[in-house]
Amino acid sequence: MHKAPYDNQNRAIVDRADPVTPLVYFNIVKLSAGERFVSTVEGYETCLVPATGTIDVQIGDWSADGVGGRGEDVWDGEPNAVYVPVGAAAEMTAVSDCEVFIAGAAFAEFYAPFVVRAGDIDPVQYGSDDTKTHRKIKHLLGQNPPGKVGRLLVSELYTVGAGGWSGFPPHKHDTDRLPDESHHDEVYNFRFRPGHGFGMQLLQREDGEVGEAYHIVDGSTLQIDKGYHPCVAAPGYEMYYFTILAGASQRSLVQFFQPTHAYQVETIPGIKDMIAKFK
């Protein structure tokens, strides 16, 4: 399901118990310097990620100052993040004008808050210009940190160069049938450089059937409940997407590659490292 960009006025874009992706929560909060916002999401662990600007965060007696620091867009510096326990009140104070992504996963247990700085990011770069699959992933909550997060995976994905495919070969993760596949709901928020760039998100629900295509632009939100879901950036444009994955029964993601195209896993440099990082 595609949600075109709109002014959400700091209210959830994908709310708790959403009928399409019930395991995921997503909000975008925009604040001017000095403004405050309190995020409390019952039944969901969350992660605060400044897309731009800097915030101070207070969660009970715990605090983290100077979280963020990026400039005008998501290409301008490295990401920071704060993990927020289930149902906890996280007060954000804007040190500068900022835009903050709030990612969440349905969960019941309580884990302690912590901050993710640039040095804590778990990066991986894979693909190639020749295969039109060159991209970089910055894991904020991936394999790192072990034992401190319940069901939530949060990453930032960048195409390397202008144009090209991501999420290829086509894969899905809509059914718990381990060890071959895990059930994870997924939500994306896209950005393009330059901002008038665009791309296409494909969604093929059944192998062998014709799928759906969505025109994605700067600020598009995409909910993926099931099916194979590669996407592509138009030539001449760099694409970024903020990725939230929420597991139904476990945190580790097991992707099932579409049998028709699975052999291409062997043709894309470094893709096996990418797959391992989501586990």
Buried (B, 14 or more C-beta within 10 A) or exposed (E): BBBEBEEBEBEBBBBBEBEBBBBBBBBBBBBEEEBEBEBEBEBBBBBBBBBBBBBBBBBEEBBBEEBBBBEEBBEEBBBBBBBBBBBBEBBBBBBBBBBBBBBBBBBEEEBEBBBBBEEBBBEBBBBBEEBBBBBBBBBBBBBBEEEEBBBBBBBBBBBBBBBBBBBBBBBBBBEBEEEEBBBBBBBBBBBBBEEEBBBBBBBBBEBEEEBEBBEBBBBBBBBBBBBBBBBBBBEEBBBBBBBBBBBBEBBBBBBBBBEEBEEBBEEBBBBEEBBEBBB
